[in-house]
Amino acid sequence: MALDNYRAVFAPLLPECDWSPFDEAHFRARFSEAWPRIRIVADAVPLGFALVTDGHIDMFFVDRSAQGRGVGASLLGEAQERGACSLETFAVNQVARRFYERAGWRIAARYSRPFAGAECDFLRYERS
């Protein structure tokens, strides 16, 4: 699911980035290390997941087929119950931005930093 989202959502939003390192092996390694901090919503297949570390949402994905069905709201609510109070998103990701803002998250910082071989604009969201 993360791999599919990177390819289907992020790559078109940020075509200047090199997405080749974000392959199945990358996510397998990332998730094996972080497994205790990941929460998954699933039906017959995974529909979404959230990775929270020290109050920060590191990864948050909802499968496109599950969007608009409450999966994201459920995951975000559960992440907040686990103490999540910050997250980062690409500034160009308008869908994510609307979702977080409807849920009461507010922009705390705007910045650029290197990501996947390009300089990308990010937003840090916080919720008190």
C-alpha positions as CSV (number, residue, x, y, z in Angstrom):
1,M,0.0,0.0,0.0
2,A,2.8,2.5,0.8
3,L,4.6,1.6,-2.4
4,D,1.4,2.0,-4.4
5,N,0.7,5.4,-2.8
6,Y,4.2,6.6,-3.5
7,R,3.9,5.6,-7.1
8,A,0.3,6.7,-7.7
9,V,0.0,9.8,-5.5
10,F,3.4,11.3,-4.7
11,A,5.3,10.6,-8.0
12,P,2.8,12.8,-10.1
13,L,2.8,15.5,-7.4
14,L,6.6,15.6,-7.3
15,P,7.9,14.5,-10.6
16,E,11.4,16.0,-9.9
17,C,12.0,13.4,-7.2
18,D,13.8,10.1,-7.7
19,W,11.3,7.5,-6.5
20,S,13.3,4.5,-7.5
21,P,14.8,3.9,-3.9
22,F,11.2,3.6,-2.6
23,D,10.7,0.0,-3.7
24,E,9.3,-3.0,-2.0
25,A,12.6,-3.8,-0.2
26,H,12.7,-0.2,1.2
27,F,9.3,-0.5,2.7
28,R,9.8,-4.0,4.0
29,A,12.9,-2.9,5.9
30,R,11.2,0.3,7.2
31,F,8.2,-1.6,8.4
32,S,10.1,-4.5,10.0
33,E,11.9,-2.0,12.2
34,A,8.8,0.0,13.0
35,W,6.2,-2.8,13.2
36,P,5.3,-2.3,16.9
37,R,4.3,1.4,16.2
38,I,2.2,0.6,13.1
39,R,-1.6,0.4,13.3
40,I,-3.5,-1.1,10.3
41,V,-7.1,-0.9,9.3
42,A,-8.1,-3.9,7.2
43,D,-11.1,-5.6,5.7
44,A,-10.1,-8.5,3.5
45,V,-7.0,-6.5,2.5
46,P,-5.2,-3.6,4.3
47,L,-7.1,-0.3,3.8
48,G,-4.8,2.0,5.6
49,F,-2.1,2.3,8.2
50,A,-0.4,4.8,10.5
51,L,3.1,4.8,12.0
52,V,3.5,7.0,15.1
53,T,6.9,7.6,16.8
54,D,7.2,9.8,19.9
55,G,4.0,11.7,19.2
56,H,4.8,12.3,15.5
57,I,2.9,10.6,12.7
58,D,5.8,9.3,10.5
59,M,3.7,7.6,7.9
60,F,0.0,7.8,7.2
61,F,-1.6,6.1,4.2
62,V,-5.1,5.2,3.2
63,D,-5.6,3.1,0.1
64,R,-7.3,5.1,-2.7
65,S,-10.2,2.6,-2.8
66,A,-10.9,3.2,0.9
67,Q,-10.8,7.0,0.9
68,G,-14.0,8.7,1.9
69,R,-15.2,5.6,3.9
70,G,-13.9,6.7,7.4
71,V,-10.7,4.7,7.3
72,G,-8.5,7.8,7.5
73,A,-10.6,9.4,10.3
74,S,-10.4,6.1,12.3
75,L,-6.7,5.9,11.9
76,L,-6.1,9.5,12.7
77,G,-8.3,9.3,15.8
78,E,-6.4,6.3,17.0
79,A,-3.1,8.0,16.3
80,Q,-4.2,10.9,18.4
81,E,-5.3,8.6,21.2
82,R,-1.7,7.3,21.1
83,G,-0.4,10.8,21.6
84,A,0.2,12.0,18.0
85,C,0.4,15.7,18.0
86,S,2.5,16.4,14.9
87,L,3.0,15.3,11.3
88,E,4.6,16.4,8.1
89,T,3.2,16.4,4.6
90,F,4.2,17.6,1.2
91,A,2.9,21.2,0.6
92,V,1.6,20.2,-2.8
93,N,-0.5,17.3,-1.4
94,Q,-3.9,19.2,-1.3
95,V,-5.9,16.1,-0.5
96,A,-3.9,15.3,2.6
97,R,-3.9,19.0,3.7
98,R,-7.7,19.2,3.5
99,F,-8.1,16.0,5.4
100,Y,-5.8,17.1,8.3
101,E,-7.3,20.6,8.4
102,R,-10.9,19.2,8.6
103,A,-9.7,17.0,11.5
104,G,-8.5,20.1,13.4
105,W,-4.8,20.0,12.6
106,R,-3.1,23.4,11.9
107,I,0.0,24.4,10.0
108,A,2.8,25.1,12.5
109,A,5.7,25.5,10.0
110,R,6.5,25.7,6.3
111,Y,9.9,24.7,5.1
112,S,11.9,23.2,2.3
113,R,14.4,20.3,2.6
114,P,16.0,17.7,0.4
115,F,13.9,14.7,-0.3
116,A,14.5,11.9,-2.9
117,G,17.0,14.0,-4.8
118,A,15.1,17.2,-5.0
119,E,14.3,20.2,-2.8
120,C,10.7,19.8,-1.6
121,D,8.3,22.1,0.2
122,F,6.8,20.6,3.4
123,L,4.2,21.6,6.0
124,R,4.4,20.6,9.6
125,Y,1.0,20.2,11.2
126,E,0.3,20.2,14.9
127,R,-2.7,19.5,17.1
128,S,-2.9,20.3,20.7
